Amino acid sequence: MSRIISLQTTNYKRLKAVRIQPDQNGNLVVIGGNNGQGKSSILDSITAALGGVNAKTTPKPIRDGEERAEIILETEDLIVVRRFAAGGSTLTVKSPDGAVYPKGQAKLDDLLGKLSLDPLAFTQLSDKEQLATLLDLVELPFSPEKLAAERKKLFDARADVGRQGKAIGDVTVDDSLPTEETSASEIIAKIRQLEANARARAEWASGIRLAEDKVSAIREQIKELTAELAHWESTLKTRLDGQEDLPPAHDTAPLEAQLASVEDNNAAIRANNAALSKVAKQAELRAEYNSLSDKIQALDQKKADGLAKAKFPIDDLGFDESGVTYQGVPFKQASSAEQLRVSLAMAIALNPKLRVIRIADGSLLDKDNLALVESIAREHDFQVWIEVVGDGDGRGIIIEDGEVKE
């Protein structure tokens, strides 16, 4: 656990020679002054001493007209000396008793955590950047990316099933109709059989009439045609005796009427069967839709359970697929005080060892929010270095032309 007890900066960026020894009983170190006087260079020198600089982020670490720059930063546990020259920078990290750490930057990295987080800068990050920063802090029992991808896949599948169900539309089913169509060919076959039976009966009746005629004629010629009469009497008897074996007589009118209406009935049955198929498909889609909904709910519950178990820097902090949330609403819709409180909690969580936070653009904070910063810093025993334009209401260290104004 460590604070900054002394910061001495020479020729770094806009600064000439500055030495600041914060009040160790206070939690707020206000750096004031007009624009362009070197306020930001004070805060930047803290970051540079601990984390270093590169040509991309700080192309000119040395003040114009000077050849070298130096930052000496002392905490309760370490003394950090960062020197800059035209050829680059050097670093020396010592303990208070003078022992030098052979891997100075590694020691600082272990101490530093993510000092570069400016609580106000966090509020200005994009939704995705805020979410990435938060997830760096929280150990979750699931992968948010995989969970979101799986949820999107199920959501899209459910939406497609829903569209299929809506495309079927309203369906009317006639429960009075059978599901099997009547076969016209079967009725026609029955009609043809009955017609054949009728022809057989007609032919048989014609034979009877002929036999009767012959009997009558033979009786008139009985004397000449006795033999022929006997023959036809025998024939008549045979036909009369075989009449009992003939198929019964039936009226084909009902079948003819059924045949006339069979296509209309079959069309109605086909339409009704199609409706039954649609109803079954709707039920199948409804079941699939509900199943997908249950899976989505299970994923949401898995996420909720995971979030309930996760330890966030501040109560009511969470996230969804769009970004960080606070008290269930998007972080950026929270009040400025709520955003500041959450951002400070993030910064505190990111810096568990070096208890130092830097806030650039502190002039964006009103009096109430400034008091909130100080209250939170005092509550967690943190030292907050904050840059403001002006004199800091008389409580700040004023920088003028690269030096501390006496």
C-alpha positions as CSV (number, residue, x, y, z in Angstrom):
1,M,0.0,0.0,0.0
2,S,1.7,3.2,-1.1
3,R,1.2,6.8,-1.8
4,I,3.3,9.5,-3.5
5,I,5.2,11.4,-0.8
6,S,7.4,13.5,-3.2
7,L,7.5,14.3,-6.9
8,Q,10.4,16.2,-8.3
9,T,10.4,17.0,-12.0
10,T,13.0,18.8,-14.1
11,N,12.6,19.9,-17.7
12,Y,9.9,17.3,-18.4
13,K,7.6,18.5,-21.2
14,R,6.5,22.1,-20.1
15,L,8.0,21.9,-16.6
16,K,11.2,23.6,-15.5
17,A,11.9,22.5,-12.0
18,V,9.0,21.5,-9.8
19,R,9.0,19.7,-6.4
20,I,5.8,18.7,-4.8
21,Q,5.4,17.1,-1.4
22,P,1.7,16.3,-0.8
23,D,0.1,16.6,2.6
24,Q,0.0,13.0,3.7
25,N,-3.0,13.7,5.9
26,G,-5.0,14.8,2.8
27,N,-6.4,12.8,0.0
28,L,-6.7,15.4,-2.7
29,V,-3.7,17.0,-4.5
30,V,-5.0,19.8,-6.6
31,I,-2.8,21.1,-9.4
32,G,-4.1,24.5,-10.6
33,G,-3.0,27.1,-13.0
34,N,-3.9,28.6,-16.4
35,N,-3.9,26.7,-19.6
36,G,-0.4,26.0,-21.1
37,Q,1.5,26.5,-17.9
38,G,2.4,22.9,-17.2
39,K,-0.4,21.4,-15.1
40,S,-0.9,18.4,-17.3
41,S,2.9,17.8,-17.3
42,I,2.7,17.2,-13.6
43,L,0.2,14.4,-14.0
44,D,1.9,13.1,-17.0
45,S,5.2,13.0,-15.2
46,I,3.6,10.6,-12.6
47,T,2.6,8.3,-15.4
48,A,6.0,8.6,-17.2
49,A,8.0,7.9,-14.0
50,L,6.0,4.7,-13.3
51,G,5.1,3.5,-16.8
52,G,7.6,5.2,-19.1
53,V,6.8,6.9,-22.4
54,N,7.3,6.1,-26.1
55,A,7.8,8.2,-29.2
56,K,4.2,7.7,-30.2
57,T,2.6,8.9,-27.0
58,T,5.2,11.4,-26.0
59,P,7.4,12.5,-29.0
60,K,9.0,15.4,-26.9
61,P,9.5,14.4,-23.3
62,I,12.3,17.1,-22.8
63,R,11.4,20.8,-22.5
64,D,12.3,22.9,-25.5
65,G,15.9,24.2,-25.3
66,E,17.0,21.6,-22.7
67,E,19.1,18.4,-23.3
68,R,17.9,16.3,-20.4
69,A,14.9,15.8,-18.2
70,E,14.5,14.0,-14.9
71,I,11.6,12.7,-12.8
72,I,12.2,11.6,-9.2
73,L,9.1,10.1,-7.7
74,E,9.1,8.8,-4.1
75,T,6.4,6.6,-2.6
76,E,6.2,5.1,0.9
77,D,7.9,2.0,-0.5
78,L,10.0,3.0,-3.5
79,I,12.2,5.7,-5.0
80,V,11.8,5.9,-8.8
81,V,14.2,7.9,-11.0
82,R,13.5,8.3,-14.7
83,R,15.9,10.3,-16.8
84,F,15.5,11.3,-20.4
85,A,18.1,12.3,-23.0
86,A,18.2,12.5,-26.8
87,G,19.0,8.8,-27.0
88,G,16.1,7.6,-24.8
89,S,15.4,7.1,-21.2
90,T,16.8,5.2,-18.2
91,L,15.1,3.9,-15.1
92,T,16.4,3.3,-11.6
93,V,14.1,1.8,-8.9
94,K,15.3,1.7,-5.3
95,S,13.9,0.8,-1.9
96,P,14.0,3.5,0.8
97,D,17.2,1.9,2.2
98,G,18.9,2.4,-1.2
99,A,18.7,-1.2,-2.5
100,V,18.4,-1.2,-6.3
101,Y,15.8,-3.5,-8.0
102,P,17.6,-5.2,-10.9
103,K,14.2,-5.4,-12.9
104,G,12.9,-1.9,-12.1
105,Q,10.1,-1.8,-14.6
106,A,8.8,-5.2,-13.6
107,K,8.7,-4.0,-10.0
108,L,6.7,-0.9,-11.1
109,D,4.4,-2.9,-13.3
110,D,3.5,-5.1,-10.3
111,L,2.9,-2.1,-8.2
112,L,1.2,0.0,-10.9
113,G,-1.8,-2.2,-12.0
114,K,-3.5,0.1,-14.4
115,L,-2.6,3.6,-13.1
116,S,-3.3,5.1,-16.5
117,L,-7.0,4.9,-15.9
118,D,-8.4,8.3,-15.4
119,P,-11.9,8.1,-13.8
120,L,-13.1,10.9,-16.0
121,A,-11.5,9.4,-19.0
122,F,-13.5,6.2,-18.3
123,T,-16.8,8.0,-18.6
124,Q,-15.7,9.2,-22.0
125,L,-14.8,5.8,-23.4
126,S,-17.1,4.1,-25.9
127,D,-19.6,1.5,-24.6
128,K,-17.3,-1.4,-25.8
129,E,-14.2,0.1,-24.3
130,Q,-16.0,0.6,-20.9
131,L,-17.2,-3.0,-21.1
132,A,-13.7,-4.3,-21.9
133,T,-12.2,-2.3,-19.0
134,L,-14.9,-3.7,-16.6
135,L,-14.4,-7.3,-17.7
136,D,-10.7,-6.9,-17.0
137,L,-11.6,-6.5,-13.4
138,V,-14.2,-9.2,-13.0
139,E,-13.7,-13.0,-12.9
140,L,-16.8,-14.5,-14.5
141,P,-17.8,-18.2,-14.5
142,F,-18.6,-17.8,-18.3
143,S,-17.2,-16.2,-21.4
144,P,-19.4,-13.1,-22.2
145,E,-18.4,-13.3,-25.9
146,K,-19.4,-17.0,-26.2
147,L,-22.5,-16.5,-24.2
148,A,-23.6,-13.5,-26.3
149,A,-22.8,-15.4,-29.5
150,E,-24.8,-18.4,-28.3
151,R,-27.7,-16.2,-27.3
152,K,-27.7,-14.3,-30.6
153,K,-27.8,-17.7,-32.5
154,L,-30.8,-18.9,-30.4
155,F,-32.5,-15.5,-30.7
156,D,-32.0,-15.5,-34.6
157,A,-33.3,-19.1,-34.7
158,R,-36.3,-18.2,-32.6
159,A,-37.1,-15.1,-34.8
160,D,-36.9,-17.3,-37.9
161,V,-39.3,-19.9,-36.3
162,G,-41.6,-17.0,-35.4
163,R,-41.6,-15.7,-39.0
164,Q,-42.4,-19.2,-40.3
165,G,-45.4,-19.4,-37.9
166,K,-46.7,-16.0,-38.9
167,A,-46.3,-16.9,-42.6
168,I,-48.7,-19.8,-42.2
169,G,-51.4,-17.3,-41.1
170,D,-54.9,-18.1,-39.8
171,V,-56.2,-21.6,-40.6
172,T,-59.7,-23.0,-40.4
173,V,-60.3,-26.7,-39.9
174,D,-63.6,-28.5,-40.5
175,D,-63.7,-31.3,-37.9
176,S,-66.7,-32.9,-39.6
177,L,-64.7,-33.9,-42.6
178,P,-62.8,-37.2,-42.8
179,T,-59.0,-37.1,-43.4
180,E,-59.1,-39.8,-46.2
181,E,-60.4,-38.8,-49.6
182,T,-63.1,-40.9,-51.4
183,S,-61.7,-42.9,-54.4
184,A,-63.7,-42.0,-57.6
185,S,-62.2,-45.1,-59.3
186,E,-63.6,-47.4,-56.7
187,I,-67.1,-45.9,-57.1
188,I,-66.8,-46.2,-60.9
189,A,-65.7,-49.9,-60.6
190,K,-68.7,-50.5,-58.4
191,I,-71.0,-48.8,-61.0
192,R,-69.4,-50.9,-63.8
193,Q,-70.0,-54.1,-61.8
194,L,-73.6,-53.2,-61.1
195,E,-74.1,-52.4,-64.8
196,A,-72.5,-55.7,-65.8
197,N,-74.9,-57.4,-63.3
198,A,-77.8,-55.6,-64.8
199,R,-76.8,-56.7,-68.3
200,A,-76.5,-60.3,-67.1
201,R,-80.0,-60.1,-65.6
202,A,-81.3,-58.5,-68.8
203,E,-79.7,-61.2,-70.9
204,W,-81.1,-63.9,-68.6
205,A,-84.6,-62.4,-68.7
206,S,-84.3,-62.2,-72.5
207,G,-83.5,-66.0,-72.5
208,I,-86.6,-66.7,-70.4
209,R,-88.8,-64.7,-72.8
210,L,-87.3,-66.5,-75.7
211,A,-87.9,-69.9,-74.1
212,E,-91.5,-68.9,-73.3
213,D,-92.0,-67.9,-76.9
214,K,-90.6,-71.1,-78.1
215,V,-92.8,-73.1,-75.7
216,S,-95.8,-71.3,-77.0
217,A,-94.9,-72.0,-80.6
218,I,-93.9,-75.6,-80.0
219,R,-97.3,-76.2,-78.2
220,E,-99.0,-75.1,-81.3
221,Q,-96.9,-77.4,-83.3
222,I,-96.7,-80.1,-80.6
223,K,-97.3,-83.0,-82.9
224,E,-94.5,-82.0,-85.2
225,L,-92.1,-80.6,-82.7
226,T,-92.4,-82.9,-79.6
227,A,-88.8,-83.5,-79.4
228,E,-87.9,-79.9,-79.8
229,L,-90.5,-78.9,-77.2
230,A,-89.0,-81.3,-74.7
231,H,-85.6,-79.7,-75.4
232,W,-86.7,-76.2,-74.7
233,E,-88.7,-77.2,-71.7
234,S,-85.5,-78.6,-70.3
235,T,-83.7,-75.5,-71.2
236,L,-86.4,-73.4,-69.5
237,K,-86.2,-75.4,-66.4
238,T,-82.5,-75.1,-66.2
239,R,-82.6,-71.3,-66.6
240,L,-85.4,-71.0,-64.0
241,D,-83.5,-73.1,-61.6
242,G,-80.3,-71.1,-62.1
243,Q,-82.0,-67.8,-61.5
244,E,-81.4,-68.1,-57.8
245,D,-77.7,-67.9,-58.3
246,L,-77.8,-64.5,-60.1
247,P,-76.6,-61.4,-58.1
248,P,-79.3,-59.3,-56.5
249,A,-80.7,-56.3,-58.3
250,H,-79.5,-52.9,-57.1
251,D,-80.3,-49.3,-58.0
252,T,-77.1,-47.4,-59.2
253,A,-78.7,-44.0,-58.6
254,P,-77.1,-43.4,-55.1
255,L,-73.6,-44.3,-56.5
256,E,-74.2,-42.1,-59.5
257,A,-75.1,-39.2,-57.2
258,Q,-72.0,-39.9,-55.0
259,L,-69.8,-39.9,-58.1
260,A,-71.2,-36.5,-59.1
261,S,-70.2,-35.0,-55.7
262,V,-67.1,-37.0,-55.0
263,E,-64.6,-34.4,-56.4
264,D,-66.2,-31.6,-54.5
265,N,-66.0,-33.7,-51.3
266,N,-62.4,-34.7,-52.1
267,A,-61.5,-31.1,-52.7
268,A,-62.9,-30.2,-49.3
269,I,-61.1,-33.1,-47.7
270,R,-57.8,-32.1,-49.3
271,A,-58.3,-28.5,-48.1
272,N,-59.1,-29.7,-44.6
273,N,-56.1,-32.0,-44.5
274,A,-53.9,-29.1,-45.6
275,A,-55.4,-27.1,-42.8
276,L,-54.7,-29.9,-40.4
277,S,-51.1,-30.1,-41.6
278,K,-50.7,-26.3,-41.1
279,V,-52.1,-26.5,-37.6
280,A,-49.7,-29.4,-36.9
281,K,-46.8,-27.3,-38.3
282,Q,-47.9,-24.3,-36.3
283,A,-47.9,-26.5,-33.1
284,E,-44.5,-27.8,-34.0
285,L,-43.1,-24.3,-34.6
286,R,-44.8,-23.1,-31.4
287,A,-43.1,-25.9,-29.5
288,E,-39.7,-25.1,-31.2
289,Y,-40.2,-21.3,-30.5
290,N,-41.0,-22.1,-26.8
291,S,-38.0,-24.4,-26.6
292,L,-35.7,-21.7,-28.0
293,S,-37.2,-19.2,-25.6
294,D,-36.5,-21.6,-22.7
295,K,-32.9,-21.9,-23.9
296,I,-32.5,-18.1,-24.1
297,Q,-34.0,-17.8,-20.7
298,A,-31.5,-20.4,-19.4
299,L,-28.6,-18.5,-20.9
300,D,-29.9,-15.3,-19.4
301,Q,-30.3,-17.1,-16.1
302,K,-26.7,-18.4,-16.4
303,K,-25.5,-14.9,-17.0
304,A,-27.5,-13.6,-14.1
305,D,-26.3,-16.3,-11.8
306,G,-22.7,-15.6,-12.9
307,L,-23.1,-11.9,-12.4
308,A,-24.6,-12.6,-8.9
309,K,-21.5,-14.6,-8.0
310,A,-19.0,-12.1,-9.6
311,K,-17.4,-9.5,-7.4
312,F,-17.7,-6.1,-9.0
313,P,-15.9,-3.0,-7.9
314,I,-19.1,-1.4,-6.8
315,D,-22.6,-2.7,-6.1
316,D,-25.3,-2.6,-8.8
317,L,-22.6,-2.6,-11.5
318,G,-23.0,-5.0,-14.4
319,F,-23.1,-5.3,-18.1
320,D,-25.2,-6.4,-21.1
321,E,-24.5,-6.9,-24.8
322,S,-24.4,-3.2,-25.4
323,G,-22.0,-2.2,-22.6
324,V,-21.6,-1.4,-18.9
325,T,-24.8,-0.9,-16.8
326,Y,-25.4,0.7,-13.4
327,Q,-28.5,-0.2,-11.4
328,G,-29.9,-1.9,-14.5
329,V,-29.6,1.0,-16.9
330,P,-26.8,1.9,-19.4
331,F,-23.9,3.5,-17.6
332,K,-24.0,6.6,-19.8
333,Q,-27.6,7.3,-18.7
334,A,-26.5,7.5,-15.1
335,S,-26.1,10.9,-13.5
336,S,-22.7,12.6,-13.5
337,A,-22.3,11.9,-9.8
338,E,-23.2,8.2,-10.3
339,Q,-20.7,8.0,-13.3
340,L,-18.0,9.6,-11.2
341,R,-18.7,7.3,-8.2
342,V,-18.5,4.2,-10.5
343,S,-15.4,5.4,-12.3
344,L,-13.6,6.1,-9.1
345,A,-14.5,2.6,-7.8
346,M,-13.1,1.2,-11.1
347,A,-9.9,3.2,-10.6
348,I,-9.5,2.1,-7.0
349,A,-10.0,-1.6,-8.0
350,L,-7.4,-1.2,-10.8
351,N,-4.8,0.2,-8.4
352,P,-4.8,-2.0,-5.3
353,K,-1.1,-1.4,-4.5
354,L,-0.2,2.1,-5.5
355,R,-3.0,4.1,-4.0
356,V,-2.8,6.9,-6.4
357,I,-5.3,8.1,-9.0
358,R,-4.8,10.9,-11.5
359,I,-7.7,13.0,-12.9
360,A,-7.1,15.3,-15.9
361,D,-9.7,17.9,-16.8
362,G,-10.8,18.2,-13.2
363,S,-12.4,21.5,-14.2
364,L,-15.2,19.5,-15.6
365,L,-16.2,18.6,-12.1
366,D,-18.5,21.0,-10.2
367,K,-18.1,21.7,-6.5
368,D,-20.4,18.8,-5.4
369,N,-18.6,16.2,-7.6
370,L,-15.2,17.5,-6.4
371,A,-16.4,17.0,-2.9
372,L,-17.5,13.5,-3.9
373,V,-14.1,12.7,-5.2
374,E,-12.5,13.8,-2.0
375,S,-15.0,11.9,0.1
376,I,-14.4,8.6,-1.8
377,A,-10.6,9.1,-1.8
378,R,-10.8,9.6,2.0
379,E,-13.1,6.5,2.4
380,H,-10.6,4.3,0.6
381,D,-7.4,6.0,1.8
382,F,-6.4,7.0,-1.8
383,Q,-4.4,9.9,-3.0
384,V,-6.0,11.7,-6.0
385,W,-4.0,14.1,-8.1
386,I,-6.4,16.3,-10.0
387,E,-5.8,19.0,-12.6
388,V,-8.0,22.1,-12.6
389,V,-7.9,25.4,-14.4
390,G,-7.5,28.4,-12.0
391,D,-6.4,28.5,-8.4
392,G,-8.3,25.5,-7.1
393,D,-10.3,27.7,-4.7
394,G,-7.1,28.5,-2.9
395,R,-6.3,24.9,-2.0
396,G,-4.2,23.9,-5.0
397,I,-0.5,23.9,-6.0
398,I,-0.4,26.5,-8.7
399,I,1.8,25.9,-11.8
400,E,3.0,29.0,-13.7
401,D,5.4,28.9,-16.6
402,G,6.6,25.4,-15.7
403,E,7.2,26.1,-12.0
404,V,5.4,26.1,-8.7
405,K,4.1,29.6,-8.0
406,E,5.1,30.7,-4.6
